[in-house]
Amino acid sequence: MAKVLLLPEIAESVVEGEILRWLKKEGEFVKKNEPIVEVMTEKVTVEIPSPYEGVLAKILAPEGSVILVHKPIAVFAEPGEDPASLDLSQILGEEAGTVPSGAGKTEQAAEEPSTTPVPTPMATAVPEAPPVPGPIKATPAARKAARELGIDLREVPPSTPVGRIVKADVLRYAEQIRQRPPIARVGAIPEPERIPFRGLRREIARRLRQSKDQAVHTLHVDEADLTELVRIREKLKPLAEQEGVKLTFLPFIIKAVIQALRKYPMLNATVDDERGEIVLHKTYNIGVAVATDQGLVVPVIHHAEQKDLFTLAREITEKAEKARQGTLTLEDVEGGTFSITNIGSIGGLFSFPVINYPQVAILGVHSIKRRPVVDDHGEIVIRDMVYLSVAFDHRVTDGAEVAWFTRDLIAILENPERLLLSA
């Protein structure tokens, strides 16, 4: 008997996932435990193995759609079963109970591939379709077609009895637009490019919106003299290279941050808004922002307080490489208590980083630049200076505490010998 594949519960806190890529096509045979679909959750991208063996008869969740956990995404025909003979309405109704009310055979048939050509409009002018008031009802396939063709769904008249736009409606409207006579212009205007807002970019947008909606973002900026830190790093780099380690400034900054957080534990915290609690963490799990081709991700260095400089450097490199390859696991990205974003290699004076909610604070580290400063003796000297920006949730901590934290952090960075004494 045919089987329905439900989106599995990937992690306890994950309630939905975006279908990024189907690894098998309809009609292909799939072995049990063979990867079948790539799904992005709010935390990580994973490949879902098939719990069944058989023919992938029907894909119910197209690429780009967002599906709730435990909802159907595909139907399998067992070995020896004819996929063409499956009654999907009956299977979904009996096994998943997810057939939308009002969605009849007319709409389902409209989503099936068809060899029938799209009707050509008559020679008379085609009137503009009035915008559809309220939320737009459209199938995932229709939304995908509209994105690919650059069509505003509000302009597409639906053909189904329930007023839902299907893929055939989009294709029909696209053909109508193609048949319209061109408007005479003095010089052609290039058409804008439309990029689907999906994948990691859409997840980043969701997380940033959540952070902005929940936390009260406030910024504190100061500068530090890293001349001694630059000297020590240059001295240690040959030794690090012998150990196969790329020694950047980030391991030093992580160790300095941990020392400062020990004195100001309210910043090594997360907010549980559902329970109305501030959670003070006793370990230091430091998130490190990594820029990838798909967007920014934040892998976590767990128990960073227990690791020496070279261990931190090695783990930072490993996590950054996994982030760029898209192979981070849930464990790699969960449990952060404080985050650092290092954009110094890109440039700029300073920035206002967005808090990695539900964390309380994030440190922005900017370009280290040699510039003239006045020393304690009133002399103008050339020093290696850096701007540090701390974004914090003003609901949890106040500006004075963040200023003290930053002051102590700067004192540690400007006297870095003490960083070599701890684990």
N, C-alpha and C positions, 0 to 999 in steps of 0.2 A: 504494500500500500504506500502511496506517496507520503513523503515527509515534508514538514514545514520547518525551515531553518529560522530560528528566532535570534535576534541580536543578543548575544550573551552578556551577562553582567561581568564586565571586564575588571572593575574594582568596586569596592563598597560604595564609594561616593560618586561614582559615575552613573548618570541617569540617561545619557543619550550619546550617540556617536554619529559622525558624518561619514558617509560612504565615500571614500576617496577613489578606490580603484577595485574593480572586479578582476580577480586573477584567473577566472575561468569564464567561458562564454556559454550562453544557452545552448544546450545540445551536447555539451562536452561531458565526458565521463569523469567523475571525481572519486578519488580513493578516500577512505576514512582517514582523518587526521591530516589530510593534504590541505595546505593553505588555499583558501578560496576567495577571501575578500580582505582588503586593507581598510581599516576603520580608524578614524581620528577621534579621540575623546578630548575632554578638556585638559588632560594631562599628558597624553602620549599617543603616538601612532602605533597600532598593532596589526598583525596579520591574524585573522580568525581562521582556525582549522575547521574543516568540515567534520561534524559528528556523524555523518552518514556516508555511505558508499552508494553511488548511483549516478544517474544522469541529471545534470542541472537543467531542470525543465523550464523554470521561469524565474527571472530576476524581478523581484517585487520592489526593490529599493534601488533606483538608479544612482549612478555616481553624482555626488553633489547634494544628495538628499540627507536630511538630518532625521534619524530614527531613534525613538525611545527604546530603552532596554526592554527585552522580552517581547518586542514587536516583530512580525514576520518580515524577512528580507529576501527569502528565496524559497522555491519549492523543488524538491527532488523526486524523481521517479526512480523506483527501485529497479535493480537489474531484472530485465525481462518485461518491464512495464512500459507501455507505449506513452511517451510524454504528450503526444498530440491528443490522446484520449482523456487526459485529466480534466476534471471539472473543477477549476480553480475556485469558483464561488462556493462550491460545496466543501472543498478541502479547507479553505480559509475559515468558512463559517463554523465547521465542526471542530477544527484543531486549534484555531487561533482566535476565533470570534472577533475578527478585526475588519470585516467588510463594512465600509462606511455606510451609514444610513442614507438612503436616497441614491446611492451609487448603483445604477443598474447596468444592464448589459450594453446599453447604447454607449455609455462612457467607456466601459472596458474595451469594447470593440474599437473605439476610436483610437485607443492607445496602441493597438496591435500594428505591426508593420504592414503596409499595404502596397500593392503594385498599382492601384488605381491612381491615375494622374490627378493632381490638384486641379479643381475646376477653374477654367479660365473665365474671368468676368466678361460681361457683355460690353459692347462698345460705349455704352453710356457711362457718364462719370460715376465713380464710386464715392458715395458720401462718406465723410469722416464718421467713424464710430464714436458715440458719446462716451466720455469716461465712465467707468463702472463705479458707482458710489460705494463707500465702505470698504472693508477688507476684500482683496481680490481672491476669488476662489479659483485655483488652478492646480492641475496635477503636477507632480514633480517633472514629468517628461515635458509638459508644456512650459514650465518655468525654465528648464534647461534649454529648450529650443529657442525661447524668447531671448535668453542671455546670449546664445550663440549668434542669433540673427540681429541682435541689437534692437529688439522690438519692445515697446512699452506695453505691458499686459493690460493696462487700463484702456488701451485703444482697441483691444481685440474683443469682438462680440462672441460670447459663448454660444455653443450649439446644443448643449445638453439640457435636458428638462430642469435640472437642479441649478442651472446657471454657473456651472463650473467649466472653466476653459480647459480644453484638452489640446494635445499636440496638433491634431488636424486643424483646429481653429487657428493656431499660430501659423502653420504652414500656408493655410488659405489666405490669411491676412498678408503674409509676406509676399505671396504671389500677386495680390491686388496692388500692393505698393510697387512691385516691380513693373507692373503693366501701366502705371500712371505715366502720363507724358512728363518729361523733365521740365523744370521751371527754368526759364531763361535767366541767366545770371551774368554779371560782368565779372568774369574771373571765377574759377571754381574754388569752393571752400572745402578743404579736406574734411572727411567724415571723422568724428571722434572714435577712438578705439574703446571698446567695452571689454573689461576683464572680469570674469566671474569672481565674485567676492566669496571665496570658499577656502577650504583647507586650513592650513595653519594661520593664514592671514585673518580668516573669519574668527578663528578661536582666539587669536591675540586681541582682536577687536572686542570680543565678548568679555575677556578677562579684564581688559583695561576699562571698559564701561562699568563693570562690576566694581572695580577698585574706585573709580571716580564717584560712583553712586553711594558707596558705603563709607569710605574713609574721608576725613576732612584733611585734604592735602595742604601742607605748609612746607616752606622751603627755608633752609638755613645754608649760607655759603661762607666759606673761609678759605684761607690759603696756607700752604705749608712749604717750608724750605726743605727740599729733599736732597740737598747737596751731599750729605753724608751717606744717605741711603743709596744714591747713585754710585758713590765710591765703593761701598761695601758690595753692592751687586756686581760691579765690574771685577772686583777681586774674587768673588765666588763663582763667576761664570765658567772659567776654565775647569774648576773642580766639578761643577754640575755637568759640563759636557763630557767629562770622563765617566760620569755615572749615567750618561745617556739622557740627561734631563735638560729641558729648555727652561732656564731660570728667568722669568719675567719679574716685574715689580709686584704682580698680584699676590704671590704667596706671602711676601712681606706685609702687604696691606691687610691680608686676611688675618695674620697673626696680630697685627696692631689693633685691628677692629675687635678681635676677641678679648684682648687685654682691656680695652676701653669698655666693652660690653659687660665685663665682670663687675665694673664699678657702677654701671647704669643698666641694670637688668630689665628695666621697663622697655628698653629698645630691643631686647632679644625676646620678643613676645609675639603672639598672634591674638587676634580678636575672634571670639566665638559669639557672633552677633545673635544667633538663634537662642543661646542661653544667657546672653547678657553678661559674658565673662571675659576677662583678660587672662590669657594663659601665659605664665612666665616659664620659659624653658630653661632647664638646667644643663642642657647640652647646646653646642653651637654648630648648627647645620647651616652653612653659608651658601646661599644661592649665587651663582656666577652667571651673569647674562652673556649669551653667546649669539652673535649675529650669524644667521645662515641665509642661504639663497631664498628660503621660504619665509623668513621672518625671525624674530627674536625668541629664543627659548632660554630657560633658566635651570640648568642642571644644578644639583645640590652636592656640596662636599659635606658628607655626614661626619659628625664628631671631629670637626676640624681642629678642635682644641687638643686632640691627642696626636697630631701629626706634625712632623718637622718640616722645614722649608722644602727639602727635596721631594718628600712624599706629597706635599701639597702641590708642588709644581708638576709632578708626574700625573697626579689625578686630574688636575685642571686640564692638562693637555689631552688626556684620555677622554674626559667628559666632553670637551669641546669638539673633538673629532667625531664622537658618537652623535653629537647634536647635528653636526654638518652632514653626516651620512644618514640621519633620520633613524638611528637605531637605539635611541634612549629607551630605557625601560621605565615602568612606573616607579620603581625604587629609585631610579636616577633623578626623578623630578619631584618626589614627594618629601614632605617633612621639613622644608626650609624654615628657618627662624629669623634670618636677616639676609638681605641681598646686596650685592655689589654690581654696579654696571661700570665697566671701564671703557670709555670712549676716547681716551687720550690719543690713540693712534689715528683717529679720524680728524681730530682738531676741534676748534671752537673754544670759546672762553669758559663757559660753564652751562649746565642744563638743569632742567627741573624734572628729574626722573619720576615715573609713576610708581607708586608703592606696589609691591608684589603682594596684593591682598591674599590672605588675611594677615600678612605680616604687618608690623607697625612702622618700619623704616627701611630705607634703601640709601646706600651711599653711591654717589656718582664721582668717579675719579677722572680727571681731565688731563689735558696735555701737559707734560713736564717741559717747561721752557726756561732757557737761560735768559735772565733779564736782570737789570740793575736794581738793587735794593739798598736801603740804608741800614747798616748793622748797628749793634749796640753802642759802638763808639762814634757814631755819627758819620762813618765813612761809607761812600758808595762802593759797593762790591757787586760782582756778578755771581748770582746763585741760581741753582736749579729749583724753580718754583712750580707749584701745582695748585690749581683751584679744586676744592672739595665741596660738593653740594650734597646735603642730607635732606631728603624729602621724608616727612613723618606725618603720622596720623594725629592730628591735634586733639582728637577725642581721648587719646590714651596718654599722651605726654605733652609737655609744654615747651615753648621756645627756649626757656632758660636751661632746662635739662639737656636739650639737644645741643645748645651752645657749649655747655660744660663737657658733654660727651665729645664734641668735635675738638674742643680745646685740648682735652687729654689725648685724643687720637693724634692730633698734630704733634704734641710733645713726644709721643712714642715714636712717630715717624721721623722726627728731627733728631732723635737720639736712638738710632736703630740697633745699637749694640745689644740692648736688652732683649731684642727679638731672637737673638741667637742662643739665649740661655734657657728658653723653655722648649717643650716638645713641639 
